[in-house]
Amino acid sequence: MDQDKVERAKRLLEAVGSEDYETAMELVHPQVELVPPGSQAPLIGATRFRRWLEPDAFARQDIRPLEWVVGESGRLLSRQHIKARGSGSGIELELVSFTVWTFDDAGLVTRIEIFLPHEEESARAAAGLRE
């Protein structure tokens, strides 16, 4: 099941990066919980998740996975390189972030928790990884 989790998370990232939101929605639970970075309030439910996927903020977004690790908790930790360009400002953004993925027994993503570069330790702890 661990490799299946990695493949599903990869498919979701690819779908988001290519703006294939229909495929992305097929991979998440109807009550998916998204915890955005920067201490923002969680978004619960497929409708809110879908709205979050389609922001007007970015004209382009490229998400490239760098690493996948399954924690003792069964959660998946990914480290990804993100490049984006603001749609209105044209400002280029480039960073490495972390995501903790939680799945149900059917393989659907039930929780996505995003961490900023300086929060790697918190991301590893949330994934159930020991130091």
Summary of the structure (lengths in Angstrom):
residues: 131
radius of gyration: 14.0
end to end distance: 23.3
largest distance: 42.3
contacts: 368
relative contact order: 0.20
helix: 31%
strand: 40%
